[in-house]
Amino acid sequence: MADDPSPGVPLAHYRQHRAGVRLTCRDCQLHRDLPLEAVIARLEARGLGGAHTGIRSLSGLVRRPCGRCGGTRFVTAPAWP
């Protein structure tokens, strides 16, 4: 997957779809779905943005390595209901 400099669609857009955020490890493909409002609240608490943050840009903000393989490269996308 090529690196895309676009930040993606703002998180606020996904509220109308009741979507979450899917975090996928690029190395082993392990994924987990996170509640949208919890992600937004955490961004605000860390001073890193909020509801207007693009969903793709979240992948660069992950602080912990993958629990399965230890990888540090992630992709973020909507987690549709």
C-alpha positions as CSV (number, residue, x, y, z in Angstrom):
1,M,0.0,0.0,0.0
2,A,1.5,3.3,-1.0
3,D,1.8,6.1,1.5
4,D,-0.9,8.7,0.8
5,P,-0.2,12.2,2.1
6,S,-4.0,13.0,2.2
7,P,-5.4,13.2,5.7
8,G,-8.6,11.6,4.6
9,V,-12.2,12.4,5.5
10,P,-12.7,14.2,8.8
11,L,-13.8,11.9,11.7
12,A,-17.0,14.0,12.2
13,H,-18.3,12.7,8.9
14,Y,-18.5,9.1,10.2
15,R,-20.8,10.1,13.1
16,Q,-23.8,10.0,10.7
17,H,-22.9,6.5,9.7
18,R,-22.3,5.3,13.2
19,A,-18.9,4.0,12.1
20,G,-15.9,3.5,14.3
21,V,-12.2,3.5,13.4
22,R,-10.4,0.3,12.2
23,L,-6.7,0.2,13.1
24,T,-4.8,-2.4,11.0
25,C,-1.2,-3.4,11.3
26,R,0.5,-3.3,7.9
27,D,2.9,-6.1,8.9
28,C,0.5,-8.9,10.1
29,Q,-2.9,-7.5,9.2
30,L,-4.2,-7.7,12.8
31,H,-7.0,-5.2,13.2
32,R,-9.1,-3.8,16.0
33,D,-12.1,-1.5,15.9
34,L,-12.2,1.5,18.1
35,P,-15.3,3.6,19.1
36,L,-15.3,6.8,17.1
37,E,-16.2,9.1,20.0
38,A,-13.4,7.6,22.2
39,V,-10.9,8.3,19.4
40,I,-12.0,11.9,19.1
41,A,-11.9,12.4,22.9
42,R,-8.4,10.9,23.0
43,L,-7.2,13.2,20.3
44,E,-8.6,16.2,22.1
45,A,-7.1,15.2,25.4
46,R,-3.7,14.8,23.8
47,G,-4.0,18.1,22.0
48,L,-3.7,16.4,18.6
49,G,-6.9,17.4,17.0
50,G,-10.5,16.3,17.3
51,A,-13.5,15.6,15.1
52,H,-11.9,17.5,12.2
53,T,-8.9,15.2,12.1
54,G,-8.7,13.1,8.9
55,I,-9.1,9.4,9.4
56,R,-6.0,8.5,7.4
57,S,-3.8,10.8,9.5
58,L,-4.6,8.8,12.6
59,S,-2.2,6.0,11.6
60,G,0.7,8.3,12.3
61,L,-0.4,9.0,15.8
62,V,-0.4,5.4,17.1
63,R,2.0,5.1,20.1
64,R,2.0,1.4,20.8
65,P,3.4,-1.3,18.6
66,C,1.1,-4.1,17.3
67,G,0.3,-6.6,20.0
68,R,0.8,-9.6,17.7
69,C,4.0,-8.8,15.7
70,G,5.4,-5.7,17.3
71,G,5.0,-3.7,14.0
72,T,4.7,0.0,14.1
73,R,3.2,0.7,10.7
74,F,-0.6,1.0,10.7
75,V,-3.5,1.9,8.4
76,T,-6.7,3.5,9.7
77,A,-10.0,3.3,8.0
78,P,-13.7,3.5,8.9
79,A,-15.1,0.5,10.8
80,W,-18.6,0.2,9.3
81,P,-21.4,-1.1,11.5
